Amino acid sequence: MNRTQNIERIKNEDFDICIIGAGASGAGCALDAALRGLKVALIEKNDFAAETSSKSTKLIHGGVRYLEQAFKNLDFGQLRQVRHGLEERHIVIKNAPHLAHPLALITPVYSWLEGLYFTIGLTIYGFFARNDSMPKAQWLNKKETFERIPTLTPKLHSSVMYYDGQLDDARYCLALAHSADQQGVAVVNHAEVVNFKKDSNGKIISADIKDLSGNTSFNIKSKLFINCTGPFADSIRLLANYSLEKRLRPSKGVHIMLPASVLKSKDAMLIPKTKDGRVVFVIPFEGEVMVGTTDDEYKNLELEPVLESQEIDFLLDTLRPYLAKVPERSAIKSGFGGLRPLIASSGSKATKKLVRDHEVEHDKTSNLLSLLGGKWTTYRLMAKDTIDDACHLLSIDTPCTTEHHYLVGGKNYQFEEWKKIQKEYQLDADICQHLLQKYGTQAKAILKYKSTERLHQEYPFITAEIIYAVQEEMACSLRDFFARRTRMELLDWQATYDTVPKVANLMGKLLQWTDEQKQNNISNYQELLKGFIKSADIKVK
């Protein structure tokens, strides 16, 4: 992906569709539209997956809680959402097998009656998963349970195991954007839509863009504009037509990251009930254990949602009945907060009760198309529905083909190829496995840079990834690299802080930063990390 070339294209070409927002839904729309033969531009204010799409629970699922609510409350909207999620689950895994895979989840139970209840529920859950090879739910006895997760409390009676999918959300979104770029989409990050221009009938014909990385401005002309900005969709809707009512009701969810010793397992745990009526997941991710999430209404969209002290207390308290030994706060290595783009209900439901479904809205006054709501698992279906509507508005009749389109690095992927790479390049096993799992069949494209020094002794990231991220994946900032090209910011705040100068030295040369720019980038990012630690009120090593 070449940012400079794509900006020049945008300045000099006219497009069929301009998509605003390059999270999962926006990048998914861009790929879908390009595969239908449309001329497409994709504009992102921050970075690919910088907001909601990099801050999920990393699960590809229908939602077991939604299924329970559907039956308890006769809420068929929830049931539809479960069915859509489970139908899409196998497609998400199939199209990028290096970034997504099946995951076993263990639900501890404390009586045979509770075990029966969850076995029936999770069997029904599996029934909705069509065209799917996931193993069926099983009721495990106490001995079988401890063989899978040895750190659970001895007070449990048994457990129920079922399967969902897991993904690296930020890199999956990046693969969507990269795949769209390969199909001819003019993809640009760090570029903000600041104004729309309209014809005499009030229809949008172009948008003014501010290049936040290069401090310049330009204009993009397109037949149709699509708003895919997630929790921030109302700001674009109102920019297009100030008379519209707000539709979004964002909610905040947080996760904490703990050492692998908390589970000592490759399996995840589902905690089926919390004091606020939700579920919490305890999931192995990148060699650590991620615990989340919470659900609270969030109104100050100008501020990034961060992990706060009381949210840590809630998650640790939630763990308490299920683990033999609950980790201390000092064990927390990092955490993050994210926003859900929930569509407001006509009533006053709590955010945790709102359906995670999506809606495509067409404002006839401005001709803006907006994709509202939704969740990661159904990104492809959301994109299909949106581009179907876009094609109708553009009088085009071309079907969606994304169901069978491999993303960058996915076609012919074989994880065992890491052994060949290890033999050829004489690298540590964890580095080779990391490269295969993050870049798939593109792994050797990183190694052509011949810079295989570790960035940090405890993690498999290498210096060649900095070069690849800048030259091939449009990384423009330190945070682009640490938070989304690698996931180091999610895994370990202190390790990230310590590694910032090393990465800045090479990234600065590649991006031609002056010494002053480099020092400013280092200090700004390190101050951000210190702010996260302060908000969470934890001590790092």
ABEGO torsion letter per residue (X at the ends): XBAAAAAAAAAABBBABBBBEABAAAAAAAAAAAAAGBBBBBBBABBBGABAAAABAGBBBAGAAAAAAAAAAGBAAAAAAAAAAAAAAAAAAAABAAABBBBBBBBBBABAAAAAAAAAAAAAAAAABBGBABBBBBBBBAAAAAAABAABBAABABBBBBBBBBBBAAAAAAAAAAAAAAAGBBBBBGBBBABBBBBAAGBBABBBBBBAAAGBBBBBBBABBBBBAEAAAAAAAAAABAABBBABBBBBBBBBBBBAAAAGBABBBBBABBAAGBBBBBBBBGGBBBBOBBBBBBABAABBBBBBAAAAAAAAAAAAAABABBBBAAABABBBBBBBBBBBBABABBAAABBABBBBBBBAAAGBBBBBEEBAAAAAAAAAAAAAAAAAAAGBBBBBAAAABBBBGABGBBAAAAAAAAAAAGBBAAAAAAAAAAAEAAAAAAAAAGBABBABAABABBAAAAAAAAAAAGBABAAAAAAAABAAAAABAAAAAAAAAAAAAAAAAAAGBBAAAAAAAAAAAAAAAAAAAAAAGBBBX
